[in-house]
Amino acid sequence: TTTTTATTTITTTAPQRDSYACLTEEDCYKMSQVLNYPSLATSITFPTKGCYSKNGKAYFSLGSTEESMSKEILPGRQERIWCDGRE
């Protein structure tokens, strides 16, 4: 999907059929290691839920629903870390 506004073009790619969000801290940690992130920061107070990266670091925050932890499009420079290794 490509969305173009007067000043910005955003292209998003839907997850592959076998992609799934890392829903546990353990799974997120394992994928962060596979993807060579130096550490995993965790907190239930992070506003973004689930497993994601930002500025070369990995983060995990437990959400109340699978949907909140699986959102594909995240704010700012955050990117979802998928448990199939795709980022």
VOPAPA-297597 format. One record per residue: residue number from 1; x, y, z of N, C-alpha, C in turn; residue in one letter. Coordinates in Angstrom, 2 decimals, padded with zeros to 5 digits. Atoms other than C-alpha are relative to their C-alpha. Example, Ala and Ser with C-alpha at 12.3 -4.5 7.8 and 13.67 -1.06 7.14 Angstrom:
BEGIN
<pt><num>1</num><n_u>000.89</n_u><n_v>-001.19</n_v><n_w>000.00</n_w><ca_u>012.30</ca_u><ca_v>-004.50</ca_v><ca_w>007.80</ca_w><c_u>000.90</c_u><c_v>001.20</c_v><c_w>000.00</c_w><residuo>a</residuo></pt>
<pt><num>2</num><n_u>-000.82</n_u><n_v>-001.19</n_v><n_w>-000.06</n_w><ca_u>013.67</ca_u><ca_v>-001.06</ca_v><ca_w>007.14</ca_w><c_u>-000.77</c_u><c_v>001.09</c_v><c_w>000.73</c_w><residuo>s</residuo></pt>
This chain:
BEGIN
<pt><num>1</num><n_u>000.85</n_u><n_v>-001.18</n_v><n_w>000.00</n_w><ca_u>000.00</ca_u><ca_v>000.00</ca_v><ca_w>000.00</ca_w><c_u>000.88</c_u><c_v>001.23</c_v><c_w>000.00</c_w><residuo>t</residuo></pt>
<pt><num>2</num><n_u>-000.75</n_u><n_v>-001.25</n_v><n_w>000.03</n_w><ca_u>001.34</ca_u><ca_v>003.47</ca_v><ca_w>-000.88</ca_w><c_u>-000.96</c_u><c_v>001.14</c_v><c_w>000.22</c_w><residuo>t</residuo></pt>
<pt><num>3</num><n_u>000.81</n_u><n_v>-001.17</n_v><n_w>-000.29</n_w><ca_u>-000.12</ca_u><ca_v>006.65</ca_v><ca_w>000.59</ca_w><c_u>000.85</c_u><c_v>001.23</c_v><c_w>-000.24</c_w><residuo>t</residuo></pt>
<pt><num>4</num><n_u>-000.77</n_u><n_v>-001.20</n_v><n_w>000.30</n_w><ca_u>001.00</ca_u><ca_v>010.03</ca_v><ca_w>-000.75</ca_w><c_u>-000.80</c_u><c_v>001.22</c_v><c_w>000.43</c_w><residuo>t</residuo></pt>
<pt><num>5</num><n_u>000.59</n_u><n_v>-001.28</n_v><n_w>-000.34</n_w><ca_u>000.25</ca_u><ca_v>013.41</ca_v><ca_w>000.78</ca_w><c_u>000.82</c_u><c_v>001.07</c_v><c_w>-000.69</c_w><residuo>t</residuo></pt>
<pt><num>6</num><n_u>-000.70</n_u><n_v>-001.11</n_v><n_w>000.65</n_w><ca_u>001.49</ca_u><ca_v>016.82</ca_v><ca_w>-000.29</ca_w><c_u>001.50</c_u><c_v>-000.07</c_v><c_w>000.23</c_w><residuo>a</residuo></pt>
<pt><num>7</num><n_u>-001.43</n_u><n_v>-000.02</n_v><n_w>-000.30</n_w><ca_u>004.86</ca_u><ca_v>016.26</ca_v><ca_w>001.39</ca_w><c_u>000.58</c_u><c_v>-001.36</c_v><c_w>000.37</c_w><residuo>t</residuo></pt>
<pt><num>8</num><n_u>-000.51</n_u><n_v>001.27</n_v><n_w>-000.51</n_w><ca_u>005.12</ca_u><ca_v>012.61</ca_v><ca_w>002.45</ca_w><c_u>-000.55</c_u><c_v>-001.18</c_v><c_w>-000.79</c_w><residuo>t</residuo></pt>
<pt><num>9</num><n_u>000.44</n_u><n_v>001.27</n_v><n_w>000.58</n_w><ca_u>005.00</ca_u><ca_v>009.20</ca_v><ca_w>000.79</ca_w><c_u>000.34</c_u><c_v>-001.09</c_v><c_w>001.00</c_w><residuo>t</residuo></pt>
<pt><num>10</num><n_u>-000.18</n_u><n_v>001.10</n_v><n_w>-000.95</n_w><ca_u>004.52</ca_u><ca_v>006.21</ca_v><ca_w>003.08</ca_w><c_u>-000.35</c_u><c_v>-001.29</c_v><c_w>-000.70</c_w><residuo>i</residuo></pt>
<pt><num>11</num><n_u>000.26</n_u><n_v>001.30</n_v><n_w>000.59</n_w><ca_u>004.84</ca_u><ca_v>002.67</ca_v><ca_w>001.78</ca_w><c_u>000.02</c_u><c_v>-001.04</c_v><c_w>001.11</c_w><residuo>t</residuo></pt>
<pt><num>12</num><n_u>000.06</n_u><n_v>001.05</n_v><n_w>-001.00</n_w><ca_u>003.77</ca_u><ca_v>-000.23</ca_v><ca_w>003.96</ca_w><c_u>-000.10</c_u><c_v>-001.34</c_v><c_w>-000.68</c_w><residuo>t</residuo></pt>
<pt><num>13</num><n_u>000.05</n_u><n_v>001.35</n_v><n_w>000.52</n_w><ca_u>004.14</ca_u><ca_v>-003.94</ca_v><ca_w>003.41</ca_w><c_u>-000.74</c_u><c_v>-000.86</c_v><c_w>001.01</c_w><residuo>t</residuo></pt>
<pt><num>14</num><n_u>000.75</n_u><n_v>000.88</n_v><n_w>-000.89</n_w><ca_u>001.62</ca_u><ca_v>-006.35</ca_v><ca_w>004.87</ca_w><c_u>000.89</c_u><c_v>-001.17</c_v><c_w>000.42</c_w><residuo>a</residuo></pt>
<pt><num>15</num><n_u>-000.80</n_u><n_v>001.14</n_v><n_w>-000.44</n_w><ca_u>003.13</ca_u><ca_v>-009.16</ca_v><ca_w>006.95</ca_w><c_u>-000.22</c_u><c_v>-001.19</c_v><c_w>-000.91</c_w><residuo>p</residuo></pt>
<pt><num>16</num><n_u>000.14</n_u><n_v>001.23</n_v><n_w>000.78</n_w><ca_u>003.82</ca_u><ca_v>-012.38</ca_v><ca_w>005.12</ca_w><c_u>-000.98</c_u><c_v>-000.90</c_v><c_w>000.73</c_w><residuo>q</residuo></pt>
<pt><num>17</num><n_u>001.03</n_u><n_v>000.86</n_v><n_w>-000.58</n_w><ca_u>001.23</ca_u><ca_v>-015.05</ca_v><ca_w>005.72</ca_w><c_u>000.50</c_u><c_v>-000.75</c_v><c_w>001.24</c_w><residuo>r</residuo></pt>
<pt><num>18</num><n_u>-000.53</n_u><n_v>000.75</n_v><n_w>-001.14</n_w><ca_u>003.52</ca_u><ca_v>-016.92</ca_v><ca_w>008.14</ca_w><c_u>000.64</c_u><c_v>000.92</c_v><c_w>001.04</c_w><residuo>d</residuo></pt>
<pt><num>19</num><n_u>-000.53</n_u><n_v>-000.94</n_v><n_w>-000.97</n_w><ca_u>004.54</ca_u><ca_v>-013.75</ca_v><ca_w>010.02</ca_w><c_u>-000.93</c_u><c_v>000.09</c_v><c_w>001.19</c_w><residuo>s</residuo></pt>
<pt><num>20</num><n_u>000.80</n_u><n_v>-000.23</n_v><n_w>-001.19</n_w><ca_u>003.40</ca_u><ca_v>-013.24</ca_v><ca_w>013.56</ca_w><c_u>000.82</c_u><c_v>000.84</c_v><c_w>000.97</c_w><residuo>y</residuo></pt>
<pt><num>21</num><n_u>-000.67</n_u><n_v>-000.86</n_v><n_w>-000.97</n_w><ca_u>004.21</ca_u><ca_v>-010.73</ca_v><ca_w>016.25</ca_w><c_u>000.48</c_u><c_v>-000.83</c_v><c_w>001.18</c_w><residuo>a</residuo></pt>
<pt><num>22</num><n_u>-000.49</n_u><n_v>000.64</n_v><n_w>-001.22</n_w><ca_u>006.33</ca_u><ca_v>-011.84</ca_v><ca_w>019.19</ca_w><c_u>-000.88</c_u><c_v>000.47</c_v><c_w>001.15</c_w><residuo>c</residuo></pt>
<pt><num>23</num><n_u>000.97</n_u><n_v>-000.37</n_v><n_w>-001.03</n_w><ca_u>003.80</ca_u><ca_v>-011.91</ca_v><ca_w>022.03</ca_w><c_u>000.49</c_u><c_v>-000.24</c_v><c_w>001.42</c_w><residuo>l</residuo></pt>
<pt><num>24</num><n_u>-000.55</n_u><n_v>000.20</n_v><n_w>-001.34</n_w><ca_u>006.04</ca_u><ca_v>-012.90</ca_v><ca_w>024.94</ca_w><c_u>001.37</c_u><c_v>000.67</c_v><c_w>000.07</c_w><residuo>t</residuo></pt>
<pt><num>25</num><n_u>-001.32</n_u><n_v>-000.59</n_v><n_w>-000.20</n_w><ca_u>009.11</ca_u><ca_v>-011.28</ca_v><ca_w>026.41</ca_w><c_u>001.10</c_u><c_v>-000.96</c_v><c_w>-000.44</c_w><residuo>e</residuo></pt>
<pt><num>26</num><n_u>-001.00</n_u><n_v>001.01</n_v><n_w>000.38</n_w><ca_u>011.03</ca_u><ca_v>-014.53</ca_v><ca_w>025.88</ca_w><c_u>000.18</c_u><c_v>-000.07</c_v><c_w>-001.52</c_w><residuo>e</residuo></pt>
<pt><num>27</num><n_u>-000.09</n_u><n_v>000.04</n_v><n_w>001.46</n_w><ca_u>010.18</ca_u><ca_v>-014.68</ca_v><ca_w>022.16</ca_w><c_u>000.63</c_u><c_v>001.28</c_v><c_w>-000.55</c_w><residuo>d</residuo></pt>
<pt><num>28</num><n_u>-000.55</n_u><n_v>-001.29</n_v><n_w>000.44</n_w><ca_u>010.99</ca_u><ca_v>-010.98</ca_v><ca_w>021.76</ca_w><c_u>001.52</c_u><c_v>000.02</c_v><c_w>000.25</c_w><residuo>c</residuo></pt>
<pt><num>29</num><n_u>-001.43</n_u><n_v>000.04</n_v><n_w>-000.30</n_w><ca_u>014.36</ca_u><ca_v>-011.48</ca_v><ca_w>023.47</ca_w><c_u>000.75</c_u><c_v>-000.87</c_v><c_w>-001.01</c_w><residuo>y</residuo></pt>
<pt><num>30</num><n_u>-000.65</n_u><n_v>000.91</n_v><n_w>000.96</n_w><ca_u>015.21</ca_u><ca_v>-014.44</ca_v><ca_w>021.20</ca_w><c_u>000.15</c_u><c_v>000.67</c_v><c_w>-001.36</c_w><residuo>k</residuo></pt>
<pt><num>31</num><n_u>-000.07</n_u><n_v>-000.65</n_v><n_w>001.30</n_w><ca_u>014.36</ca_u><ca_v>-012.47</ca_v><ca_w>018.05</ca_w><c_u>000.92</c_u><c_v>001.21</c_v><c_w>000.03</c_w><residuo>m</residuo></pt>
<pt><num>32</num><n_u>-000.90</n_u><n_v>-001.15</n_v><n_w>-000.08</n_w><ca_u>016.22</ca_u><ca_v>-009.39</ca_v><ca_w>019.27</ca_w><c_u>001.45</c_u><c_v>-000.46</c_v><c_w>-000.09</c_w><residuo>s</residuo></pt>
<pt><num>33</num><n_u>-001.35</n_u><n_v>000.55</n_v><n_w>000.10</n_w><ca_u>019.32</ca_u><ca_v>-011.59</ca_v><ca_w>019.62</ca_w><c_u>000.30</c_u><c_v>-000.44</c_v><c_w>-001.44</c_w><residuo>q</residuo></pt>
<pt><num>34</num><n_u>-000.17</n_u><n_v>000.41</n_v><n_w>001.40</n_w><ca_u>018.82</ca_u><ca_v>-013.10</ca_v><ca_w>016.13</ca_w><c_u>000.27</c_u><c_v>001.21</c_v><c_w>-000.88</c_w><residuo>v</residuo></pt>
<pt><num>35</num><n_u>-000.14</n_u><n_v>-001.22</n_v><n_w>000.79</n_w><ca_u>018.54</ca_u><ca_v>-009.56</ca_v><ca_w>014.75</ca_w><c_u>001.14</c_u><c_v>000.90</c_v><c_w>000.47</c_w><residuo>l</residuo></pt>
<pt><num>36</num><n_u>-001.21</n_u><n_v>-000.68</n_v><n_w>-000.49</n_w><ca_u>021.68</ca_u><ca_v>-008.48</ca_v><ca_w>016.65</ca_w><c_u>-000.23</c_u><c_v>001.31</c_v><c_w>000.74</c_w><residuo>n</residuo></pt>
<pt><num>37</num><n_u>000.18</n_u><n_v>-001.15</n_v><n_w>-000.88</n_w><ca_u>020.15</ca_u><ca_v>-005.92</ca_v><ca_w>018.98</ca_w><c_u>000.80</c_u><c_v>-000.25</c_v><c_w>001.27</c_w><residuo>y</residuo></pt>
<pt><num>38</num><n_u>-000.88</n_u><n_v>000.20</n_v><n_w>-001.14</n_w><ca_u>022.49</ca_u><ca_v>-005.34</ca_v><ca_w>021.93</ca_w><c_u>-000.72</c_u><c_v>-000.34</c_v><c_w>001.30</c_w><residuo>p</residuo></pt>
<pt><num>39</num><n_u>000.73</n_u><n_v>000.27</n_v><n_w>-001.24</n_w><ca_u>019.77</ca_u><ca_v>-005.57</ca_v><ca_w>024.60</ca_w><c_u>-001.49</c_u><c_v>000.10</c_v><c_w>-000.28</c_w><residuo>s</residuo></pt>
<pt><num>40</num><n_u>001.45</n_u><n_v>-000.10</n_v><n_w>000.08</n_w><ca_u>016.04</ca_u><ca_v>-005.72</ca_v><ca_w>025.24</ca_w><c_u>-000.49</c_u><c_v>000.77</c_v><c_w>001.21</c_w><residuo>l</residuo></pt>
<pt><num>41</num><n_u>000.58</n_u><n_v>-000.79</n_v><n_w>-001.10</n_w><ca_u>014.38</ca_u><ca_v>-003.01</ca_v><ca_w>027.33</ca_w><c_u>-001.46</c_u><c_v>-000.42</c_v><c_w>000.15</c_w><residuo>a</residuo></pt>
<pt><num>42</num><n_u>001.38</n_u><n_v>000.40</n_v><n_w>-000.24</n_w><ca_u>011.10</ca_u><ca_v>-004.04</ca_v><ca_w>028.95</ca_w><c_u>-000.66</c_u><c_v>000.89</c_v><c_w>001.04</c_w><residuo>t</residuo></pt>
<pt><num>43</num><n_u>000.79</n_u><n_v>-000.76</n_v><n_w>-000.96</n_w><ca_u>008.37</ca_u><ca_v>-002.14</ca_v><ca_w>030.77</ca_w><c_u>-001.47</c_u><c_v>-000.11</c_v><c_w>-000.38</c_w><residuo>s</residuo></pt>
<pt><num>44</num><n_u>001.43</n_u><n_v>000.01</n_v><n_w>000.31</n_w><ca_u>004.61</ca_u><ca_v>-002.35</ca_v><ca_w>031.05</ca_w><c_u>-000.51</c_u><c_v>001.41</c_v><c_w>-000.27</c_w><residuo>i</residuo></pt>
<pt><num>45</num><n_u>000.44</n_u><n_v>-001.39</n_v><n_w>000.18</n_w><ca_u>004.49</ca_u><ca_v>001.45</ca_v><ca_w>030.88</ca_w><c_u>000.35</c_u><c_v>000.59</c_v><c_w>-001.36</c_w><residuo>t</residuo></pt>
<pt><num>46</num><n_u>-000.27</n_u><n_v>-000.53</n_v><n_w>001.35</n_w><ca_u>005.86</ca_u><ca_v>001.85</ca_v><ca_w>027.32</ca_w><c_u>-001.34</c_u><c_v>000.16</c_v><c_w>-000.71</c_w><residuo>f</residuo></pt>
<pt><num>47</num><n_u>001.29</n_u><n_v>-000.19</n_v><n_w>000.68</n_w><ca_u>003.01</ca_u><ca_v>003.32</ca_v><ca_w>025.24</ca_w><c_u>-000.22</c_u><c_v>-000.97</c_v><c_w>-001.16</c_w><residuo>p</residuo></pt>
<pt><num>48</num><n_u>000.12</n_u><n_v>000.99</n_v><n_w>001.08</n_w><ca_u>003.72</ca_u><ca_v>000.99</ca_v><ca_w>022.29</ca_w><c_u>000.10</c_u><c_v>-001.38</c_v><c_w>000.64</c_w><residuo>t</residuo></pt>
<pt><num>49</num><n_u>000.05</n_u><n_v>001.34</n_v><n_w>-000.59</n_w><ca_u>002.86</ca_u><ca_v>-002.62</ca_v><ca_w>023.14</ca_w><c_u>000.58</c_u><c_v>-001.02</c_v><c_w>-000.96</c_w><residuo>k</residuo></pt>
<pt><num>50</num><n_u>-000.56</n_u><n_v>001.08</n_v><n_w>000.79</n_w><ca_u>004.54</ca_u><ca_v>-005.80</ca_v><ca_w>021.96</ca_w><c_u>001.50</c_u><c_v>000.15</c_v><c_w>-000.15</c_w><residuo>g</residuo></pt>
<pt><num>51</num><n_u>-001.43</n_u><n_v>000.05</n_v><n_w>000.28</n_w><ca_u>008.01</ca_u><ca_v>-006.34</ca_v><ca_w>020.51</ca_w><c_u>000.30</c_u><c_v>000.91</c_v><c_w>-001.18</c_w><residuo>c</residuo></pt>
<pt><num>52</num><n_u>-000.31</n_u><n_v>-000.95</n_v><n_w>001.06</n_w><ca_u>009.51</ca_u><ca_v>-003.53</ca_v><ca_w>018.47</ca_w><c_u>001.40</c_u><c_v>000.57</c_v><c_w>000.18</c_w><residuo>y</residuo></pt>
<pt><num>53</num><n_u>-001.32</n_u><n_v>-000.63</n_v><n_w>-000.06</n_w><ca_u>012.70</ca_u><ca_v>-001.64</ca_v><ca_w>017.69</ca_w><c_u>-000.14</c_u><c_v>001.49</c_v><c_w>-000.25</c_w><residuo>s</residuo></pt>
<pt><num>54</num><n_u>-000.08</n_u><n_v>-001.44</n_v><n_w>000.22</n_w><ca_u>013.63</ca_u><ca_v>002.01</ca_v><ca_w>017.71</ca_w><c_u>001.44</c_u><c_v>000.42</c_v><c_w>000.21</c_w><residuo>k</residuo></pt>
<pt><num>55</num><n_u>-001.36</n_u><n_v>-000.53</n_v><n_w>-000.10</n_w><ca_u>016.98</ca_u><ca_v>003.66</ca_v><ca_w>017.03</ca_w><c_u>001.03</c_u><c_v>-001.05</c_v><c_w>000.40</c_w><residuo>n</residuo></pt>
<pt><num>56</num><n_u>-000.99</n_u><n_v>001.04</n_v><n_w>-000.24</n_w><ca_u>018.91</ca_u><ca_v>000.38</ca_v><ca_w>017.07</ca_w><c_u>-000.13</c_u><c_v>-000.76</c_v><c_w>001.30</c_w><residuo>g</residuo></pt>
<pt><num>57</num><n_u>000.23</n_u><n_v>000.72</n_v><n_w>-001.25</n_w><ca_u>017.42</ca_u><ca_v>-000.96</ca_v><ca_w>020.31</ca_w><c_u>-001.33</c_u><c_v>-000.74</c_v><c_w>-000.09</c_w><residuo>k</residuo></pt>
<pt><num>58</num><n_u>001.24</n_u><n_v>000.80</n_v><n_w>-000.03</n_w><ca_u>014.75</ca_u><ca_v>-003.60</ca_v><ca_w>020.98</ca_w><c_u>-000.75</c_u><c_v>000.28</c_v><c_w>001.30</c_w><residuo>a</residuo></pt>
<pt><num>59</num><n_u>000.87</n_u><n_v>-000.28</n_v><n_w>-001.14</n_w><ca_u>011.80</ca_u><ca_v>-003.08</ca_v><ca_w>023.31</ca_w><c_u>-001.13</c_u><c_v>-001.01</c_v><c_w>000.05</c_w><residuo>y</residuo></pt>
<pt><num>60</num><n_u>001.18</n_u><n_v>000.84</n_v><n_w>-000.17</n_w><ca_u>009.00</ca_u><ca_v>-005.19</ca_v><ca_w>024.76</ca_w><c_u>-000.86</c_u><c_v>000.59</c_v><c_w>001.10</c_w><residuo>f</residuo></pt>
<pt><num>61</num><n_u>000.97</n_u><n_v>-000.44</n_v><n_w>-000.99</n_w><ca_u>005.88</ca_u><ca_v>-004.04</ca_v><ca_w>026.56</ca_w><c_u>-001.24</c_u><c_v>-000.85</c_v><c_w>-000.13</c_w><residuo>s</residuo></pt>
<pt><num>62</num><n_u>001.15</n_u><n_v>000.89</n_v><n_w>000.00</n_w><ca_u>003.11</ca_u><ca_v>-006.42</ca_v><ca_w>027.52</ca_w><c_u>-001.27</c_u><c_v>000.81</c_v><c_w>-000.18</c_w><residuo>l</residuo></pt>
<pt><num>63</num><n_u>001.27</n_u><n_v>-000.67</n_v><n_w>000.27</n_w><ca_u>-000.25</ca_u><ca_v>-005.33</ca_v><ca_w>026.11</ca_w><c_u>-001.15</c_u><c_v>-000.82</c_v><c_w>000.53</c_w><residuo>g</residuo></pt>
<pt><num>64</num><n_u>001.17</n_u><n_v>000.70</n_v><n_w>-000.53</n_w><ca_u>-003.74</ca_u><ca_v>-006.26</ca_v><ca_w>027.17</ca_w><c_u>-000.64</c_u><c_v>-000.92</c_v><c_w>-001.03</c_w><residuo>s</residuo></pt>
<pt><num>65</num><n_u>000.56</n_u><n_v>000.86</n_v><n_w>001.04</n_w><ca_u>-004.63</ca_u><ca_v>-007.82</ca_v><ca_w>023.80</ca_w><c_u>001.07</c_u><c_v>-000.35</c_v><c_w>-001.03</c_w><residuo>t</residuo></pt>
<pt><num>66</num><n_u>-000.90</n_u><n_v>000.39</n_v><n_w>001.09</n_w><ca_u>-002.90</ca_u><ca_v>-009.67</ca_v><ca_w>020.98</ca_w><c_u>000.01</c_u><c_v>001.08</c_v><c_w>-001.08</c_w><residuo>e</residuo></pt>
<pt><num>67</num><n_u>000.09</n_u><n_v>-001.05</n_v><n_w>001.01</n_w><ca_u>-004.14</ca_u><ca_v>-006.94</ca_v><ca_w>018.64</ca_w><c_u>000.89</c_u><c_v>001.19</c_v><c_w>000.34</c_w><residuo>e</residuo></pt>
<pt><num>68</num><n_u>-000.83</n_u><n_v>-001.15</n_v><n_w>-000.38</n_w><ca_u>-002.42</ca_u><ca_v>-004.18</ca_v><ca_w>020.63</ca_w><c_u>001.49</c_u><c_v>-000.30</c_v><c_w>-000.13</c_w><residuo>s</residuo></pt>
<pt><num>69</num><n_u>-001.40</n_u><n_v>000.40</n_v><n_w>000.08</n_w><ca_u>000.83</ca_u><ca_v>-006.16</ca_v><ca_w>020.51</ca_w><c_u>000.42</c_u><c_v>-000.40</c_v><c_w>-001.41</c_w><residuo>m</residuo></pt>
<pt><num>70</num><n_u>-000.27</n_u><n_v>000.45</n_v><n_w>001.37</n_w><ca_u>000.57</ca_u><ca_v>-006.94</ca_v><ca_w>016.78</ca_w><c_u>-000.20</c_u><c_v>001.09</c_v><c_w>-001.04</c_w><residuo>s</residuo></pt>
<pt><num>71</num><n_u>000.19</n_u><n_v>-001.07</n_v><n_w>000.97</n_w><ca_u>-000.10</ca_u><ca_v>-003.56</ca_v><ca_w>015.19</ca_w><c_u>001.21</c_u><c_v>000.10</c_v><c_w>-000.90</c_w><residuo>k</residuo></pt>
<pt><num>72</num><n_u>-001.12</n_u><n_v>-000.03</n_v><n_w>000.94</n_w><ca_u>001.99</ca_u><ca_v>-003.40</ca_v><ca_w>012.05</ca_w><c_u>000.59</c_u><c_v>001.40</c_v><c_w>-000.13</c_w><residuo>e</residuo></pt>
<pt><num>73</num><n_u>-000.49</n_u><n_v>-001.36</n_v><n_w>000.17</n_w><ca_u>002.23</ca_u><ca_v>000.37</ca_v><ca_w>011.68</ca_w><c_u>000.12</c_u><c_v>000.65</c_v><c_w>001.36</c_w><residuo>i</residuo></pt>
<pt><num>74</num><n_u>-000.29</n_u><n_v>-000.60</n_v><n_w>-001.30</n_w><ca_u>003.86</ca_u><ca_v>002.00</ca_v><ca_w>014.69</ca_w><c_u>000.41</c_u><c_v>001.46</c_v><c_w>-000.18</c_w><residuo>l</residuo></pt>
<pt><num>75</num><n_u>-000.33</n_u><n_v>-001.42</n_v><n_w>000.12</n_w><ca_u>004.48</ca_u><ca_v>005.67</ca_v><ca_w>015.45</ca_w><c_u>001.50</c_u><c_v>000.27</c_v><c_w>-000.13</c_w><residuo>p</residuo></pt>
<pt><num>76</num><n_u>-001.39</n_u><n_v>-000.48</n_v><n_w>000.08</n_w><ca_u>007.68</ca_u><ca_v>007.53</ca_v><ca_w>014.61</ca_w><c_u>000.93</c_u><c_v>-001.00</c_v><c_w>-000.64</c_w><residuo>g</residuo></pt>
<pt><num>77</num><n_u>-001.05</n_u><n_v>000.89</n_v><n_w>000.54</n_w><ca_u>010.80</ca_u><ca_v>005.44</ca_v><ca_w>014.07</ca_w><c_u>-000.12</c_u><c_v>-001.43</c_v><c_w>000.49</c_w><residuo>r</residuo></pt>
<pt><num>78</num><n_u>000.18</n_u><n_v>001.34</n_v><n_w>-000.52</n_w><ca_u>009.42</ca_u><ca_v>002.35</ca_v><ca_w>015.76</ca_w><c_u>-000.36</c_u><c_v>-000.97</c_v><c_w>-001.12</c_w><residuo>q</residuo></pt>
<pt><num>79</num><n_u>000.31</n_u><n_v>001.06</n_v><n_w>000.96</n_w><ca_u>009.29</ca_u><ca_v>-000.89</ca_v><ca_w>013.77</ca_w><c_u>-000.30</c_u><c_v>-001.27</c_v><c_w>000.76</c_w><residuo>e</residuo></pt>
<pt><num>80</num><n_u>000.37</n_u><n_v>001.27</n_v><n_w>-000.63</n_w><ca_u>007.54</ca_u><ca_v>-004.11</ca_v><ca_w>014.76</ca_w><c_u>001.08</c_u><c_v>-001.03</c_v><c_w>-000.26</c_w><residuo>r</residuo></pt>
<pt><num>81</num><n_u>-000.88</n_u><n_v>001.15</n_v><n_w>000.18</n_w><ca_u>009.84</ca_u><ca_v>-007.09</ca_v><ca_w>015.32</ca_w><c_u>-000.91</c_u><c_v>-001.22</c_v><c_w>-000.11</c_w><residuo>i</residuo></pt>
<pt><num>82</num><n_u>000.84</n_u><n_v>001.17</n_v><n_w>000.26</n_w><ca_u>008.20</ca_u><ca_v>-010.19</ca_v><ca_w>013.85</ca_w><c_u>000.76</c_u><c_v>-001.26</c_v><c_w>000.39</c_w><residuo>w</residuo></pt>
<pt><num>83</num><n_u>-000.66</n_u><n_v>001.22</n_v><n_w>-000.45</n_w><ca_u>008.93</ca_u><ca_v>-013.65</ca_v><ca_w>015.24</ca_w><c_u>000.42</c_u><c_v>-000.94</c_v><c_w>-001.12</c_w><residuo>c</residuo></pt>
<pt><num>84</num><n_u>-000.56</n_u><n_v>000.78</n_v><n_w>001.09</n_w><ca_u>009.68</ca_u><ca_v>-015.00</ca_v><ca_w>011.79</ca_w><c_u>001.34</c_u><c_v>000.60</c_v><c_w>-000.45</c_w><residuo>d</residuo></pt>
<pt><num>85</num><n_u>-001.28</n_u><n_v>-000.62</n_v><n_w>000.30</n_w><ca_u>012.77</ca_u><ca_v>-012.76</ca_v><ca_w>011.78</ca_w><c_u>-000.08</c_u><c_v>001.23</c_v><c_w>-000.86</c_w><residuo>g</residuo></pt>
<pt><num>86</num><n_u>000.16</n_u><n_v>-001.20</n_v><n_w>000.82</n_w><ca_u>011.35</ca_u><ca_v>-010.07</ca_v><ca_w>009.53</ca_w><c_u>-000.18</c_u><c_v>001.19</c_v><c_w>000.93</c_w><residuo>r</residuo></pt>
<pt><num>87</num><n_u>000.16</n_u><n_v>-001.21</n_v><n_w>-000.81</n_w><ca_u>011.62</ca_u><ca_v>-006.57</ca_v><ca_w>010.90</ca_w><c_u>-000.67</c_u><c_v>001.07</c_v><c_w>-000.82</c_w><residuo>e</residuo></pt>
